[in-house]
């Protein structure tokens, strides 16, 4: 499963909610964890995190885990990796895009409890990163509207 969307659109919450509901056997492959924490690299078109995310997802699938790949995952940068994963996966694959307006992402971001993160990531950052309906080509994704609750999503 792939869960994409803008910053503060609820991607990590959806991934964690799936794990909480399903239990063991779900590998959450988070773009932020790999890109920012493991590699400490900026999000660029040729970033090392793109291939590493794909490698981790494939390894988890091969080990029998269900995988939730989650992140902003811009279509122009990550699209090839994502479509390759979906194409190569032997099981069922689903891709979702959380469509949340910029104004709502700013409100959600401001409500985060991590003061250090809030000091580092400002509204200006969120605004500059925001891409409206940054969908993968070919109708691969189902769009989840902003008014969908976490439980419904």
Phi, psi and omega per residue, in radians:
X1 nan 2.437 3.075
X2 -2.066 2.277 3.090
X3 -2.146 1.967 -3.109
X4 -2.109 2.818 3.088
X5 2.830 3.039 -3.124
X6 -1.224 2.942 3.099
X7 -0.997 2.406 3.114
X8 1.129 0.512 3.097
X9 -1.635 -0.153 3.084
X10 1.892 0.185 -3.086
X11 -1.024 -0.878 -3.118
X12 -1.138 -0.632 3.105
X13 -1.141 -0.707 3.100
X14 -1.116 -0.805 3.139
X15 -1.054 -0.802 3.141
X16 -1.175 -0.655 3.086
X17 -1.077 -0.684 3.072
X18 -1.096 -0.784 3.131
X19 -1.123 -0.753 3.135
X20 -1.039 -0.694 -3.117
X21 -1.313 -0.757 -3.029
X22 -1.455 -0.651 -3.102
X23 1.655 -2.639 -3.136
X24 -1.119 2.755 3.083
X25 1.796 -0.006 3.086
X26 -1.963 2.193 3.052
X27 -1.766 2.082 3.059
X28 -1.604 2.046 3.118
X29 -1.866 1.726 -3.037
X30 -1.692 2.207 3.116
X31 -0.973 -0.806 -3.103
X32 -1.068 -0.726 -3.125
X33 -1.080 -0.825 -3.091
X34 -1.260 -0.871 -3.049
X35 -1.218 -0.866 -3.045
X36 -1.477 -0.800 -3.013
X37 -1.500 -0.834 -3.078
X38 -1.340 -0.892 -3.055
X39 -1.683 -0.391 -3.062
X40 0.866 0.956 3.134
X41 -2.118 2.714 3.047
X42 -1.299 2.779 3.122
X43 -1.435 1.821 -3.141
X44 -2.214 2.866 -3.086
X45 -1.066 -0.508 -3.121
X46 -2.006 0.503 -3.110
X47 -1.112 2.532 3.120
X48 -1.120 -0.432 -3.103
X49 -1.113 -0.477 -3.082
X50 -1.086 -0.924 3.124
X51 -1.156 -0.660 -3.122
X52 -1.138 -0.707 3.073
X53 -1.022 -0.794 3.120
X54 -1.097 -0.718 3.135
X55 -1.125 -0.778 3.131
X56 -1.119 -0.779 3.132
X57 -1.057 -0.783 3.141
X58 -1.110 -0.744 3.138
X59 -1.100 -0.722 3.123
X60 -1.152 -0.739 3.089
X61 -1.075 -0.782 3.135
X62 -1.090 -0.494 3.125
X63 -1.476 0.015 3.073
X64 1.675 0.113 3.107
X65 -1.454 2.632 2.829
X66 -1.408 2.487 -3.056
X67 -2.081 2.361 2.953
X68 -2.023 1.866 3.047
X69 -1.580 2.095 -3.069
X70 -2.331 2.518 3.095
X71 2.848 3.085 3.039
X72 -1.058 -0.849 2.996
X73 0.809 1.078 -3.132
X74 -0.812 2.362 -3.077
X75 -1.014 -0.717 -3.088
X76 -1.259 -0.370 -3.133
X77 -1.721 -0.693 -2.996
X78 -1.891 -0.126 -3.042
X79 -0.995 -0.775 -3.126
X80 -1.098 -0.784 3.134
X81 -1.076 -0.763 -3.112
X82 -1.163 -0.833 -3.123
X83 -1.124 -0.574 3.063
X84 -1.148 -0.743 3.094
X85 -1.041 -0.835 -3.121
X86 -1.095 -0.784 -3.130
X87 -1.085 -0.727 -3.041
X88 -1.457 -0.337 -3.083
X89 -1.219 2.293 -3.097
X90 -1.333 -0.372 -3.090
X91 -1.705 -2.842 3.134
X92 -1.379 2.336 3.076
X93 -2.126 2.462 3.078
X94 -2.334 2.448 3.104
X95 -2.188 2.353 -3.100
X96 -2.280 2.495 3.066
X97 -2.094 2.116 3.133
X98 -1.504 1.908 -3.064
X99 -1.628 1.656 -3.106
X100 -2.101 2.228 -3.134
X101 -1.098 2.682 -3.126
X102 -0.915 -0.789 -3.095
X103 -1.024 -0.704 3.139
X104 -1.222 -0.636 3.109
X105 -1.149 -0.610 3.112
X106 -1.138 -0.715 3.113
X107 -1.158 -0.792 3.133
X108 -1.078 -0.749 -3.138
X109 -1.050 -0.768 -3.107
X110 -1.111 -0.382 -3.104
X111 -1.536 -0.027 -3.138
X112 -1.182 2.526 -3.040
X113 -1.442 -0.278 -3.065
X114 -1.423 1.707 -3.083
X115 -1.085 -0.669 3.139
X116 -1.121 -0.722 3.106
X117 -1.125 -0.753 3.127
X118 -1.088 -0.588 3.104
X119 -1.238 -0.575 -3.126
X120 -1.420 -0.655 -3.064
X121 -1.937 1.913 -3.050
X122 -1.722 3.016 3.047
X123 -1.042 -0.612 3.098
X124 -1.081 -0.693 3.081
X125 -1.074 -0.895 -3.114
X126 -1.012 -0.718 -3.139
X127 -1.125 -0.735 -3.118
X128 -1.232 -0.496 3.138
X129 -1.443 -0.324 -2.970
X130 -1.170 2.302 3.028
X131 -2.295 2.098 -3.121
X132 -1.283 2.226 3.114
X133 0.755 1.030 3.140
X134 -1.417 1.188 -2.999
X135 -1.449 2.626 3.026
X136 -1.219 2.630 3.140
X137 -1.216 2.757 3.027
X138 1.448 0.227 3.115
X139 1.124 0.553 -3.073
X140 -1.229 -0.435 -3.007
X141 -1.873 2.575 2.895
X142 -1.628 2.358 -3.122
X143 -1.629 2.193 3.102
X144 -1.759 2.100 -3.098
X145 -1.279 2.808 -3.074
X146 -1.063 -0.489 -3.084
X147 -1.476 0.047 3.078
X148 -1.300 2.256 3.126
X149 -1.294 2.848 3.099
X150 -1.016 -0.761 3.139
X151 -1.094 -0.755 -3.141
X152 -1.200 -0.596 -3.115
X153 -1.212 nan nan
